[in-house]
């Protein structure tokens, strides 16, 4: 049984740049723990002899033609960013050395 702590949820929320209330942290700790428990149950299923299935429709290489469409300007895209640098989003380092 995987049980996430509130501190772990706070860390995940910080990485996702989410502001959560203490009540939301507690709720998510329980919900995410339940999800992890479900995944752990799925890992117990015997899949020996079952071939991998990556897609089930039988379709291959179904793509659309590329079309140029209007999009945001760089200024519009960065307008709600907490921090920018040189025309890019500036974020905290995620990977630690």
C-alpha positions as CSV (number, residue, x, y, z in Angstrom):
1,X,0.0,0.0,0.0
2,X,1.5,3.3,-1.2
3,X,0.6,6.2,1.0
4,X,1.8,9.6,-0.1
5,X,2.4,12.1,2.6
6,X,1.1,15.6,2.5
7,X,4.7,16.8,2.3
8,X,5.2,14.7,-0.9
9,X,2.0,16.2,-2.4
10,X,3.2,19.7,-1.5
11,X,6.5,18.9,-3.3
12,X,4.6,17.6,-6.4
13,X,2.3,20.7,-6.4
14,X,5.4,23.0,-6.2
15,X,6.9,21.2,-9.2
16,X,3.7,21.7,-11.1
17,X,3.5,25.3,-10.0
18,X,0.1,24.7,-8.2
19,X,-1.1,26.6,-5.2
20,X,-3.0,24.2,-3.0
21,X,-4.8,24.7,0.3
22,X,-4.0,22.3,3.2
23,X,-7.4,20.7,2.6
24,X,-6.6,20.1,-1.1
25,X,-3.1,18.7,-0.1
26,X,-4.8,16.2,2.2
27,X,-7.4,15.2,-0.3
28,X,-4.9,14.8,-3.1
29,X,-2.6,12.7,-0.8
30,X,-5.5,10.3,-0.3
31,X,-6.6,10.3,-4.0
32,X,-3.1,9.9,-5.4
33,X,-2.4,7.1,-2.9
34,X,-5.5,5.3,-4.1
35,X,-4.3,5.6,-7.7
36,X,-0.9,4.2,-6.8
37,X,-2.6,1.3,-5.0
38,X,-4.6,0.6,-8.1
39,X,-1.5,0.6,-10.3
40,X,0.2,-1.7,-7.8
41,X,-2.8,-4.2,-8.2
42,X,-2.4,-4.0,-11.9
43,X,1.3,-4.9,-11.6
44,X,0.2,-8.1,-9.8
45,X,-1.7,-9.4,-12.9
46,X,0.0,-12.3,-14.6
47,X,0.6,-11.2,-18.2
48,X,2.9,-14.0,-19.2
49,X,2.1,-15.2,-22.7
50,X,0.2,-12.0,-23.5
51,X,1.6,-10.1,-26.4
52,X,2.1,-6.3,-26.1
53,X,-0.6,-4.2,-27.6
54,X,0.3,-0.7,-28.5
55,X,-2.9,0.2,-30.3
56,X,-6.0,-1.7,-31.0
57,X,-7.6,-0.1,-34.1
58,X,-5.3,-1.6,-36.8
59,X,-4.7,1.8,-38.3
60,X,-1.2,2.8,-39.1
61,X,0.3,6.2,-39.7
62,X,-2.9,8.1,-39.6
63,X,-1.8,11.7,-39.8
64,X,-3.2,14.9,-41.1
65,X,-1.5,17.3,-43.5
66,X,0.4,20.1,-41.8
67,X,-1.4,23.4,-42.2
68,X,-0.2,26.8,-41.2
69,X,-2.8,28.4,-38.9
70,X,-2.8,31.6,-36.8
71,X,-1.2,31.2,-33.4
72,X,-0.1,33.2,-30.5
73,X,2.7,35.8,-30.8
74,X,5.7,35.3,-28.5
75,X,4.5,38.3,-26.5
76,X,1.0,36.7,-26.1
77,X,2.5,33.4,-25.1
78,X,4.7,34.9,-22.4
79,X,2.0,37.4,-21.2
80,X,1.0,35.3,-18.2
81,X,4.4,33.8,-17.4
82,X,5.6,34.3,-13.8
83,X,9.1,34.9,-15.1
84,X,10.8,35.2,-18.5
85,X,14.3,35.7,-19.7
86,X,15.4,36.6,-23.3
87,X,12.0,35.9,-24.7
88,X,11.7,32.4,-23.1
89,X,9.8,31.0,-20.1
90,X,12.1,31.0,-17.0
91,X,11.5,28.1,-14.6
92,X,13.2,26.6,-11.7
93,X,15.5,23.6,-12.4
94,X,13.7,20.4,-12.1
95,X,16.6,18.0,-12.2
96,X,19.1,18.0,-9.4
97,X,22.7,17.0,-10.0
